[in-house]
Amino acid sequence: MIRSFHIILLLFFVNVPLFSRDIDLDAVYLEKKSPLYREITSVKEKLYTRISSLYIDSNVIFAQWCSGDDIVYIKEFSQLNIVYKYKRNSRERAEIARFSGNVTYADLNRTGNIIYAKILSLNDSGGAKSESVIININTKEITKKSSRYLFIDYTMHPSDDSVIIESKGGIHKTSLTGFESKLIIPGNKYNDIATGNDPVLAYISHDGKKTAIITGSGGVYKTKILTDQGNQTLNGVSSCSNLRWIDNNRFVYMSGGTGNYSVKVYDVTTKKSKALISGTLNPDINYSDKPGIITALENQIIVVMTRDLKSIIETGLEGEESYFSPDGRRFTSIYLGKLYVTGLNTIEKYRLDIRRSAEELIKLYGKAANTKSIWHSDYSKEYINKKIKQYDKFLKMNP
């Protein structure tokens, strides 16, 4: 029963896209009050300081680069969210806006001046109420709109300040400034995969000529790709939120099942998929378009991949929400709610420190493997062994 609970919990975290929450898997599988848990998380946290990462703030649930060296982020308090803009050069921050509710998903438009977020709150009868919140970073204006679905039901347009949402008649493109709406994909183009109960998400390629349409729930999704040369079907997609076009013909996506997810790339021209990462607990796929860099997690370790897939770097750092600055030199990450900025060049510069941290974590997880009293479930041992193997693999890849 305990094992079932934690598997359901992990499914909830991964498949119900709480995009703006970093997942503390150590707390899911290990007793949070135990000395070993505190030692393990302390080693991971201190590594950021040891490699001279820039600490920005705590209780952060979302962060993205909004311009060259500026970062916009959401700091969460009890039923209150504050949006800040942080200037890395001067290390100053300015408050942009405040809004209530629990953020379940958030994104930044291509221009970097509007945050679009989904929030949950209680209605007058005590039930869950879903809304979309639009925050203009320049004017500090906040607009709220009611939403049909509790969680993610939209994507961002790749080339302008619009959001893509399904509504009556099909998929619409809606401006985030003037709020004009235009039907771009009629419903008859995807009705064969739509259930009527689940949201339909449309991911549009950079050139606007191809669209990956995903619908489903609970880790089971149907995917249809619309192209000028005909339509394609892709099986095995297990998340509606972890899909990113990396050029006009390829996108990365999440596949697999609980505790054994994969990060794959699909090529529309060859109609074939290739695994980039396999056997991971939580892929957390992100793509920074301007520098052309993919980030994902291999059992919580941040992995950096160039768009051509010729360079793959295992950073040795744990964290989520990793996005690269426009120049491709630095990336953000959130670990236990703390937002950091790390220079990519420092990963190589401090390789010895990162190796020492990995060696220390292998020893600590080894102790955890022999301390059954701190396990939260029957799956805890499998989780611990997975972490030991991951760090051992890292050390072999980075001698």
Summary of the structure (lengths in Angstrom):
residues: 399
radius of gyration: 20.7
end to end distance: 41.9
largest distance: 60.1
contacts: 1316
relative contact order: 0.14
helix: 21%
strand: 44%
